[in-house]
Amino acid sequence: MRTTNDPDPTNRRIPRDIAAVTLKPKLKPKLTLTLTLTLTFFLATGLAIIMAANFAMPNFISRLFRPLTSTARVGISSEGTNGLANTNGGAAALPEGAEKATIAAGCFWGVEHLYRKHFAGKGLIDARVGYTGGDSSHPNYRQVCSQSTGHAEALQILFDPAQTSYRQLLEFFYRMHDPTTANRQGPDVGTQYRSAVYFHGPEQERVARELTAQVNEQWYGGRVATEVVPAGPWWDAEEYHQLYLNKNPSGYECPSHFLRSFAPLK
């Protein structure tokens, strides 16, 4: 047992003159400058490589690195107002005779891309991706992804009913995604990826409920989990989400987004 007179090895101190030599080595000014310039060069080079690699990331990785800091555009389009959401906190006027449809079918990048590709020149006037079905104002992408706001990633379509009917838009909706998985599309899991039809007015509600019952019975064997609910406030998604796959052809697209072959509905 160590007595109070025994030296404690842990308390030994380095003499000041030795510490000064050991702990404060002197570097020549020229050597210090060289090291600083070398470190700066490597940091700048590394940053340039990372930025360049960002443009060639694999699809599944590029989705993980979606920008998360921007705020959604302040457009609101609720029941009783016309037009797609805009940036002025109001709703743009619908072109004469035009109608709008609002749907959610998973990651809105692929949903917008497929609708634009299929209905271009066939009555599609415009389409915007955004957030709806939630209980907060001005949601941004980070908040929606956290599932704390209740919003779905959605698509709002402006169309000419003389060229394309609302029923045709919904039949396409039930063919281009999997409506049997609640809060999920392929590998994308969360309430923001739910399947939903947000109807605008009683006629759209009638068509949506009638068509949903038909595809549930004839196409999906009674497994459809799609919500059919009234359209509420709409918020445009951040600008980088709009036309995303047009701007980024190799960007992520949900593997559940493809056209399924079904017999015509009876």
VEXTISE-739453 format. One line per 4 residues: number of its first residue (from 0); their letters; for each residue x, y, z of C-alpha. Coordinates in steps of 0.5 Angstrom, whole numbers. Example, Ala and Ser with C-alpha at 12.3 -4.5 7.8 and 13.67 -1.06 7.14 Angstrom:
BEGIN
0> as> 25 -9 16 | 27 -2 14
% end
This chain:
BEGIN
0> mrtt> 0 0 0 | 3 7 -2 | 4 12 4 | 3 19 4
4> ndpd> 11 20 3 | 11 15 -3 | 12 19 -9 | 6 19 -14
8> ptnr> 8 17 -21 | 2 21 -24 | 4 27 -21 | 11 28 -23
12> ripr> 11 34 -27 | 16 36 -33 | 21 42 -31 | 19 48 -35
16> diaa> 26 48 -39 | 24 41 -41 | 17 43 -43 | 19 49 -47
20> vtlk> 23 45 -51 | 19 39 -52 | 12 42 -53 | 14 48 -57
24> pklk> 18 46 -62 | 20 52 -67 | 19 52 -74 | 22 56 -79
28> pklt> 18 61 -82 | 19 58 -89 | 17 51 -87 | 11 54 -84
32> ltlt> 9 58 -90 | 10 52 -94 | 6 47 -90 | 0 52 -90
36> ltlt> 0 53 -98 | 0 45 -98 | -6 44 -94 | -10 50 -97
40> ffla> -8 47 -104 | -10 40 -102 | -17 42 -99 | -19 46 -105
44> tgla> -17 40 -109 | -21 36 -105 | -27 41 -105 | -27 41 -113
48> iima> -27 33 -113 | -33 33 -109 | -37 38 -113 | -35 35 -119
52> anfa> -37 28 -117 | -44 31 -115 | -46 31 -122 | -45 24 -123
56> mpnf> -48 20 -117 | -52 14 -118 | -59 15 -118 | -61 12 -111
60> isrl> -55 16 -108 | -57 23 -111 | -64 22 -108 | -61 22 -101
64> frpl> -57 28 -103 | -64 32 -105 | -63 39 -102 | -66 40 -96
68> tsta> -66 47 -94 | -70 51 -99 | -77 54 -97 | -83 52 -101
72> rvgi> -86 57 -105 | -92 61 -102 | -98 59 -107 | -104 56 -104
76> sseg> -110 53 -108 | -116 51 -104 | -123 49 -105 | -126 54 -108
80> tngl> -120 57 -112 | -118 56 -119 | -111 55 -122 | -105 52 -120
84> antn> -101 55 -114 | -97 61 -115 | -91 65 -111 | -96 71 -109
88> ggaa> -100 67 -104 | -106 67 -108 | -108 62 -114 | -107 64 -121
92> alpe> -113 64 -126 | -115 58 -130 | -115 59 -137 | -122 59 -140
96> gaek> -125 52 -140 | -119 49 -136 | -120 44 -130 | -115 42 -125
100> atia> -113 35 -122 | -109 34 -116 | -106 27 -114 | -101 24 -110
104> agcf> -97 17 -112 | -90 17 -109 | -84 21 -111 | -87 27 -115
108> wgve> -81 27 -119 | -83 21 -123 | -90 22 -123 | -89 29 -126
112> hlyr> -85 26 -131 | -90 21 -133 | -96 25 -134 | -92 30 -138
116> khfa> -89 25 -142 | -96 21 -143 | -100 27 -144 | -96 32 -148
120> gkgl> -100 35 -153 | -106 31 -151 | -109 37 -146 | -104 38 -141
124> idar> -103 45 -140 | -99 45 -134 | -97 41 -128 | -93 43 -121
128> vgyt> -90 39 -116 | -92 41 -109 | -95 39 -102 | -102 38 -100
132> ggds> -106 34 -95 | -102 37 -89 | -104 41 -83 | -99 47 -83
136> shpn> -97 53 -87 | -91 54 -92 | -88 47 -91 | -81 46 -94
140> yrqv> -78 39 -96 | -74 38 -90 | -81 38 -86 | -85 34 -91
144> csqs> -79 29 -91 | -80 29 -83 | -87 27 -83 | -88 32 -78
148> tgha> -93 36 -82 | -98 31 -85 | -97 33 -93 | -96 28 -99
152> ealq> -91 30 -104 | -97 31 -110 | -98 33 -117 | -103 39 -119
156> ilfd> -105 38 -126 | -108 44 -131 | -112 40 -137 | -116 42 -142
160> paqt> -122 37 -141 | -124 38 -149 | -118 34 -150 | -117 29 -144
164> syrq> -122 28 -139 | -121 27 -131 | -123 20 -132 | -117 19 -136
168> llef> -112 22 -132 | -114 18 -126 | -114 11 -130 | -107 13 -132
172> fyrm> -106 15 -124 | -108 8 -123 | -104 5 -128 | -97 9 -127
176> hdpt> -96 7 -119 | -98 2 -114 | -104 4 -110 | -104 -2 -106
180> tanr> -98 0 -101 | -100 5 -96 | -95 10 -95 | -90 7 -99
184> qgpd> -88 7 -106 | -82 2 -108 | -76 3 -103 | -79 10 -101
188> vgtq> -83 9 -95 | -87 15 -91 | -93 18 -90 | -91 23 -96
192> yrsa> -91 18 -101 | -98 15 -100 | -103 14 -105 | -109 19 -106
196> vyfh> -114 23 -110 | -115 30 -108 | -122 32 -112 | -124 39 -113
200> gpeq> -132 39 -113 | -137 34 -113 | -137 32 -120 | -129 30 -119
204> erva> -131 26 -113 | -136 22 -116 | -131 20 -122 | -126 19 -117
208> relt> -130 14 -112 | -133 11 -118 | -127 9 -122 | -123 7 -115
212> aqvn> -128 2 -114 | -128 -1 -121 | -120 -1 -121 | -120 -4 -114
216> eqwy> -125 -10 -116 | -122 -11 -123 | -115 -9 -123 | -112 -10 -116
220> ggrv> -116 -15 -113 | -119 -11 -107 | -112 -9 -104 | -113 -1 -106
224> atev> -111 3 -101 | -111 10 -104 | -115 16 -100 | -120 20 -104
228> vpag> -121 26 -100 | -123 33 -102 | -117 38 -104 | -114 43 -99
232> pwwd> -109 48 -99 | -103 47 -104 | -96 49 -103 | -91 49 -109
236> aeey> -85 45 -108 | -78 49 -108 | -76 51 -115 | -71 45 -116
240> hqly> -76 40 -116 | -80 43 -122 | -79 39 -128 | -73 35 -124
244> lnkn> -72 29 -129 | -72 34 -135 | -67 38 -132 | -63 31 -129
248> psgy> -65 26 -134 | -60 21 -130 | -64 23 -123 | -68 18 -119
252> ecps> -74 15 -121 | -78 11 -116 | -78 4 -119 | -86 3 -118
256> hflr> -87 8 -123 | -88 5 -130 | -95 4 -134 | -98 -3 -132
260> sfap> -102 -7 -137 | -109 -8 -135 | -116 -10 -139 | -120 -5 -140
264> lk> -125 -3 -135 | -132 -5 -135
% end
